[in-house]
Amino acid sequence: MVFFYVLGCISFVAIVIYFFIYKDRLNDKNSLEKEWQRFLKSESLNYIKGIAANGDKLIWNTALQSKQLDKIIEVVKARVSKYPELKKLENNAFNKKLHQNRPLRRY
């Protein structure tokens, strides 16, 4: 009988964890367009703090598309020599690109 209680508790915890992961991914997907527009506006105004802040939010967004990442890398590379505060964003974007392009094992 205790076995079924333990199994039920483990199942409940697993479902709760899955729910929170699902909600986090859904929030990332819903906020992507708004964050992307903020990044583009910061780029057009050449607002470096906005580029760094919005770019960092986009890098950690799980719904970020490859073409958007390429645009972030392009924007940052054009400005990093003049504005060293973008170096962290450049490194994060480079690492994200490596992560997206990694070969996946197939068994």
C-alpha positions as a Python dict, from the first residue, in 0.01 Angstrom:
ca = {
    (1, 'M'): (0, 0, 0),
    (2, 'V'): (287, 237, 83),
    (3, 'F'): (431, 161, -259),
    (4, 'F'): (123, 305, -430),
    (5, 'Y'): (134, 620, -215),
    (6, 'V'): (500, 674, -301),
    (7, 'L'): (433, 606, -668),
    (8, 'G'): (140, 850, -660),
    (9, 'C'): (350, 1121, -494),
    (10, 'I'): (632, 1078, -746),
    (11, 'S'): (385, 1095, -1034),
    (12, 'F'): (225, 1408, -890),
    (13, 'V'): (561, 1581, -850),
    (14, 'A'): (659, 1485, -1206),
    (15, 'I'): (333, 1628, -1344),
    (16, 'V'): (379, 1952, -1148),
    (17, 'I'): (737, 1991, -1274),
    (18, 'Y'): (625, 1924, -1632),
    (19, 'F'): (349, 2185, -1593),
    (20, 'F'): (595, 2453, -1480),
    (21, 'I'): (835, 2373, -1766),
    (22, 'Y'): (543, 2390, -2011),
    (23, 'K'): (430, 2728, -1874),
    (24, 'D'): (786, 2865, -1894),
    (25, 'R'): (820, 2763, -2259),
    (26, 'L'): (477, 2906, -2338),
    (27, 'N'): (574, 3238, -2174),
    (28, 'D'): (896, 3243, -2377),
    (29, 'K'): (703, 3184, -2698),
    (30, 'N'): (448, 3455, -2617),
    (31, 'S'): (705, 3717, -2518),
    (32, 'L'): (944, 3657, -2809),
    (33, 'E'): (784, 3901, -3055),
    (34, 'K'): (761, 4184, -2801),
    (35, 'E'): (1125, 4139, -2697),
    (36, 'W'): (1233, 4117, -3061),
    (37, 'Q'): (1059, 4446, -3145),
    (38, 'R'): (1228, 4614, -2847),
    (39, 'F'): (1565, 4488, -2967),
    (40, 'L'): (1506, 4620, -3319),
    (41, 'K'): (1395, 4958, -3182),
    (42, 'S'): (1707, 4978, -2965),
    (43, 'E'): (1917, 4895, -3269),
    (44, 'S'): (1754, 5161, -3485),
    (45, 'L'): (1807, 5421, -3210),
    (46, 'N'): (2162, 5292, -3146),
    (47, 'Y'): (2073, 5262, -2776),
    (48, 'I'): (2355, 5041, -2650),
    (49, 'K'): (2208, 4963, -2308),
    (50, 'G'): (1883, 4860, -2475),
    (51, 'I'): (2068, 4642, -2726),
    (52, 'A'): (2256, 4471, -2443),
    (53, 'A'): (1952, 4423, -2219),
    (54, 'N'): (1705, 4315, -2486),
    (55, 'G'): (1963, 4104, -2665),
    (56, 'D'): (2042, 3921, -2343),
    (57, 'K'): (1672, 3851, -2283),
    (58, 'L'): (1642, 3718, -2637),
    (59, 'I'): (1950, 3495, -2606),
    (60, 'W'): (1798, 3317, -2304),
    (61, 'N'): (1456, 3285, -2468),
    (62, 'T'): (1402, 2921, -2568),
    (63, 'A'): (1184, 3019, -2865),
    (64, 'L'): (1455, 3228, -3035),
    (65, 'Q'): (1488, 3145, -3403),
    (66, 'S'): (1816, 3102, -3586),
    (67, 'K'): (1760, 3401, -3818),
    (68, 'Q'): (1695, 3622, -3516),
    (69, 'L'): (2014, 3499, -3352),
    (70, 'D'): (2206, 3576, -3671),
    (71, 'K'): (2067, 3931, -3665),
    (72, 'I'): (2174, 3975, -3301),
    (73, 'I'): (2523, 3854, -3385),
    (74, 'E'): (2540, 4090, -3682),
    (75, 'V'): (2427, 4391, -3477),
    (76, 'V'): (2666, 4318, -3193),
    (77, 'K'): (2968, 4252, -3417),
    (78, 'A'): (2918, 4589, -3585),
    (79, 'R'): (2924, 4772, -3250),
    (80, 'V'): (3140, 4569, -3011),
    (81, 'S'): (3469, 4739, -3102),
    (82, 'K'): (3326, 5081, -3020),
    (83, 'Y'): (3115, 4973, -2720),
    (84, 'P'): (3292, 4714, -2499),
    (85, 'E'): (2980, 4667, -2284),
    (86, 'L'): (2845, 4450, -2567),
    (87, 'K'): (3125, 4194, -2524),
    (88, 'K'): (2918, 3979, -2286),
    (89, 'L'): (2629, 3973, -2531),
    (90, 'E'): (2869, 3883, -2812),
    (91, 'N'): (3001, 3587, -2611),
    (92, 'N'): (2652, 3469, -2515),
    (93, 'A'): (2530, 3494, -2875),
    (94, 'F'): (2835, 3303, -3000),
    (95, 'N'): (2775, 3027, -2744),
    (96, 'K'): (2406, 3009, -2834),
    (97, 'K'): (2501, 2973, -3202),
    (98, 'L'): (2742, 2692, -3115),
    (99, 'H'): (2467, 2525, -2913),
    (100, 'Q'): (2220, 2547, -3201),
    (101, 'N'): (2471, 2410, -3453),
    (102, 'R'): (2597, 2122, -3241),
    (103, 'P'): (2573, 1777, -3395),
    (104, 'L'): (2322, 1557, -3219),
    (105, 'R'): (2395, 1192, -3158),
    (106, 'R'): (2180, 939, -3329),
    (107, 'Y'): (2182, 592, -3191),
}
